């Protein structure tokens, strides 16, 4: 059964490119192409796609809201955030919101399609910039956690030393193969680690949001 | 002193009932130890008024002398009250005989012991010695030292109860007071000399302490009544030295107080002060009288001089404090003169003062001297207090000054801190401006020039779609590189990581196998942003060429440190870049220019086996590498 893809992108040129790439791949089917966040959320609920391609610079809302909605209501949906740069702050924010990876805007049609397939196959796109920022996020989070969260609140799970090491090597620019050979694991395991790290980051941010909402008396 | 006189006079006033005052007695100086019978041998006895003083006769040594007088006694009703003989003084000791019987005695000189009794004597009359009616009292006076007058006081006999108060009074003034004076003088001397020892600049205190000590020693003469013969001479020398020394020190004190500094005069005075004791020491016991007459007398002019000096100080300074010293000194000097006359020439003194007073032989000098010492002490205490007060006010002023100073310093520091803050801000602004410059230049040189060239070529119609796409991709690559390097948070290491990742992906997609080797220690990898940009640009240019033209299958990128240089080598196994072609030529020139900008060299070797681009950059010394 072909993978259903939902595209949320307001730039017509890019939307056309993404749509064409999906349409030209028999293994993929285009669920919808919408250009606003509201439409995107509506389509998410209506179509329940397998993959969501979302641009962050949407006219009516922050793309992160769409991602958060998908993460909450459609956890089975993989989210790829579209970005110009592989080490944007927004990418990490998207991952915290629940995205599973990123896609460069100037990617070729082949790259687009390959990314989607890799994602579905269990891959986790990551760049040195993202790795650096993730490390930073966990550092500040754990520092904040030690200070602000009492023992009662759920303990944020920090990175294991292996995961930190992995991120550091990615930040240096090593490929998964190189890292695999250095750490004596298969590249596939490396990828699995990255996915786990992404999930931790998302959980982390969610639990912190819950805690903060609790603190503010919103819950 | 007047009160003193009154007090003593009260003792010698109208006779109490039953007390017999002897105003006259008979005296005789036989060589016999015992008097003859009553009435017999009267020719040897001469009548004399009391108090009496027998002048020394030339070289003959003094001998004991007898005084006798008669009195009536009637037994009272009731129990008999004890009687006693009151002798205001009996310097050399002696014996009291009543009706031919020994009644009591005061020790006299013995070969082993010298005596000098200052105290009054109340010799009790044993009961039974007195007979109703006429009684005879005979008193033997001990022999004194040669060349000194023998003194005999006004004697009284009567009930003990009547005479005791008299004796007590005199004892107090003549014995107790001197004892107290000695103790106080020596204690005060101790304290003051201690102060002086710690503050050598305060000579006045030192002199005062010395004067007090000397006076304490001198006053011992009224306290020490018995002394072994061997020590007697030494004691007299000490006494003389102390007396003279006191006057000399007083003179020095007065001079210092007046502000007079005459070292010669100081020495003369000191010499004179030492002269007396030395003379006595040389002359032996017999010389004492002569020394006393001449040398001690010489102190009187010194005393007058002191008086004059203090008067002059008073006239100059006209303060109460300045008056104290002259008055005290005047009193002391007069007392000194009085004592001198009492001791050596009572007759002369009798011209000025009532005889009964003279007969009492009260020595006033040491009261006068006490007054002087008190005056000195008082002056110095006042000075001390003044010094403390002025010190306190100086301290207060200093504290004030300190506060002002501190607040000024704090103000200064604030200014400085503000200045530093401003400077730091300026520095930050400058750094920011520099960064902006860098970015602007990069946009201008890199992206800018590429876009312009491509535009021209497109308008000329010289580029096809694929070429345009390629040019635009190159622009994007440039932009990505610039953003990676110029990102404020990241350093060269991060930019390198991004660069490697990006190109890795690209090369793999282009079916070229990349291999990296980075052999540089981390601290060397701290390049300035400018240097990092140019280095990565060159690498990017080289890799772009490889992908576009070389048709290579493998690419090696090496970054290593050789000596003082950083080397970047990009080698591929393609079919070599053609020197012809605008893009390639310009690219190469560009690369060389960039290398030159950094002070490095670029080597390009191209052939059938492949292309090799070698960039060598000199490394700055460790300190400089962190410059923007």
Boltz contact constraints between the chains, C-beta under 6 A:
constraints:
  - contact:
      token1: [A, 106]
      token2: [B, 476]
      max_distance: 6.0
  - contact:
      token1: [A, 127]
      token2: [B, 501]
      max_distance: 6.0
  - contact:
      token1: [A, 128]
      token2: [B, 497]
      max_distance: 6.0
  - contact:
      token1: [A, 128]
      token2: [B, 498]
      max_distance: 6.0
  - contact:
      token1: [A, 128]
      token2: [B, 501]
      max_distance: 6.0
  - contact:
      token1: [A, 129]
      token2: [B, 498]
      max_distance: 6.0
  - contact:
      token1: [A, 171]
      token2: [B, 497]
      max_distance: 6.0
  - contact:
      token1: [A, 172]
      token2: [B, 497]
      max_distance: 6.0
  - contact:
      token1: [A, 173]
      token2: [B, 497]
      max_distance: 6.0
  - contact:
      token1: [A, 173]
      token2: [B, 500]
      max_distance: 6.0
  - contact:
      token1: [A, 173]
      token2: [B, 501]
      max_distance: 6.0
  - contact:
      token1: [A, 175]
      token2: [B, 504]
      max_distance: 6.0
